Each structure stands twice: as C-alpha cells, then as structure tokens.
Amino acid sequence: MSSYYNSEDLPKFGKIGEFGAKDLAKDFFKYYGETFKDGALTEREKSLIALAVAHTMQCPYCIDAYTTDTIQKGCTQDEMMEAVHVAAALAAGVKLVHSVQMINKAKEVTM
Amino acid sequence: MNPVKSLKAQKSELGESAFQLKVLNDEHRLGQKISLFRDKLKEQSLFPLKPTKLDIFQINVGKMCNQVCKHCHVDAGPDRKEIMTQETMQQCIDVLAKHKFSTLDLTGGAPEMNNNFRWFIEEIRKVDADINIIVRCNLTIILANPKYHDLPDFFRKHRLEVVSSLPATSASRTDSQRGDGVFEDSIKALLMLNEVGYGKEDSDLKLNLVYNPAGAFLPAGQAGLEKEFKRVLSTKFGIVFNSLFAITNIPISRYLDYLLVSGNYASYMDKLVEAYNPVAAENVMCRNTLSIGWDGYLYDCDFNQMLELKVDAKSKHISDFDFEELSNRSIIVNQHCYGCTAGAGSSCGGEVA
C-alpha cells in the first residue's frame, strides 16, 4: 500500500459488505441512510453537523464527502466554516476544561 | 473571474460540437471505460428511446446574452450573433396554430435580446390564448438597459411563466458562476417581478427559480433546496417565488471546459454514471419535448441542439414540420445524456423521478 488514504477509496465504502459480514454492512448503511433523512432536523442541518464531526474525527473521507454534501445542500461558506469552528471550539474546550483537574490537584498539593 | 468571450469567439476546440462529442467518448480522458448510455437504456428496454407525447415546444430564439456564465451549455454571450429571424418565428407560429402543445418554452441566450421577442409573444397569443408560455429570463437583462426595465409588466400582460436561474443565496457563489454583480442585480430583478405580482402564493403569475450547481457536484434534493432558498430569500430580501427546479449541469460546452480545466471531468462523469436512475431515464424530458434552434432546425433537446445533433427524421426543419413523423422518431442519445438520468433526474423543469 503506497498510502493509507486514497480519495479513490471513498466510493468503495458502500461495498464493504462484499468482503464479509454482509448483513452487518446492510444494517449499518440502512441506519446511516435513515439517520440523514429529514426529521426533527433538516437534511441540511444534519449535513453541517456531520461536517463538524468529520473535522473532530479528522477523517479525510468524511471531510471530502461532507464538504461536497453541504455545498450540494446550499450551505454557504460562512455556515461551513462556522460549523468547523464549533468543532474546533469544542476540541479546545475539551482540553481546557481539564485544567480544572489541574487546578484542583495543584490546590491539593500546595500550601 | 468569468470569461469575457464565448468559447466560439476564443476559437477554443471546445467551441466545436464535434470536438465535445469526441471528448465525451474518449476513454483515455476518463481514465476508465464507462458504459455507453445507449447500453444502459438497452438494459431496461428503452433503446431506441421514443417520445411519449410531443407536449413541450421549446424554442431557442438566439445565443446572444448579456452574461457569460461559466457553466453555459449554449456558450452564449454578447459576442454570439446567432439570432432567430422573424421569418423563422412565423414558421414556429404556423406550427403552433396547427398543433396543440401544452407549453411553449422560450430560451436563449437571453430571449429578450431578440429584437422580435415581444412581437413573437403577441403573435403567439393570437393563435393560442391558453398555451403556457415560459420565458427563461436571466433576471439581469431586466436591469441591463432602460429598454428592458418594463419587461416585468410585459411578462405580466401576456401571462408568461418566468423561470430564472439563481444557483445560490449568496453573492459569492452566484457571481462565481454567473459573473460579478449578477447576484445583486438578480435580487433587484426578483423584487421587480414580485412588485408586479409574480411569485405570490395566490397569484397565477408563476415565478420559478432554477438551481444549477456552481461547481463539479450534483444538486441535492429539490424539495430541501427549495425550502432553504425560500427561507433565505424571504428573510434576507423579502423575495417570494413559487417553485425551485434543481437542474444537473450537463457536461458539454462551457461546463465541459470547466470540468476539464479544473481536473474534475473524470470524477464528475463517474458521479453521473454511478447515480444513473432507471426511473429518471423513463421520464427524460426529450420524450415530451421538441427543441427548435435559432435557425429553425429541430432537435431532441436544447443539449442535443448545442451538440448539433439534429432529429433523426426527414422532418428536420420547422418549415417542414411533420407532427406524426416526429412523434415516432428515435431520440438521439450520447454520453452527455447521463446528466439527465443521475439521481432524481434532471429536466428543464427540475427533477423527474
């Protein structure tokens, strides 16, 4: 394998069932498809959430897929960028909230 | 930056229909062998593709346009001088007087730039008061010159259905496809159309928008896009419209040029082929439409017209119109037809499946 991530691999995702565990793949894709349908949230809102999660998970396949998907659904560049900032803010917050533990411990061991 | 000249004026190879067809059938450029469109139709016993009913009479009254959009399948622009004459228009009127069509669809270029446009509408109304007349108005033409400022009133007077392109609710994405300042002028024109009564829920004056992707991707679901466009245009600008038609970009002419230059051609064709929908294939618009070129020649659709693929019938010109023969002709297909059968399908009226 020359590289672990190839853009040509993205369209193969839907065919993972051909390698094995066909029923599990079928169930997964059914669930996946249902999840992204219009519901209490619109397809467009769900696509923006997926774009943010894709960045959090740092998945190149998902970033590829949901960049196109959000554009297809009419999202503006500002909306897409703000979704990524939400992911980034959360990621930063996750780190920073642990500083409370640091502060607690520091108070515990110092005079 | 949008081109200032048509491919034709630039003497680009892609300005020639024969070269476009060569590219579309060049496996080397695709990097793989893709099924022939006709073979896809054969799998569902649709080949040769036959008309269901001649119902929509679509006339391209000329290639002249005030815009030079990056995706234009007509390769239209201010430098295109191919314009339908009054004589050819009269031949179209004679056919409309003799045969019943539900819809007359006027396209271009900017149809309003044909000097005989208003005369043509008035004469058509004399022979068929009820036919639904669509004008594919690019919106900016209304503001392009004082002589066009009263177009909304003219449209209203003759009860035309207005179908206008708007690829996005933001200026940056709209202008990247249609040219600098187009979004701003389009918004002004939409407000002028609303002002005379177009697009309102209880009005018979229909204002429909066309969404073409501003890039190398397919349109999302029409219903979701319509909802979003209605929300944004209403809240930000106070604009109302009736329906949104999501149309897939067909890989010919200037859009094919864009795909090739941007390196998206092979992946775009792959997307179209992967998304082939047999239901969309059954409902393709060429089965109920006849397309008439600026010089009176007949085609299966506006895309075949730009590829200069004349109808497969003895009756090839409006002056020699044979309704029966044309109703039974075989429709000419090629690889660009994948654009009309991808996903929910695509026609001049949006999704078909």
Interface residues (C-beta under 8 A of the other chain):
Chain A: P11 D38 T42 E43 R44 T68 D69 I71 Q72 K73 G74 T76 Q77
Chain B: A168 T169 S170 S172 R173 Y211 P213 G215 F217 L218 P219 A220 G221 G224 L225 K227 E228 F229 D270 E274
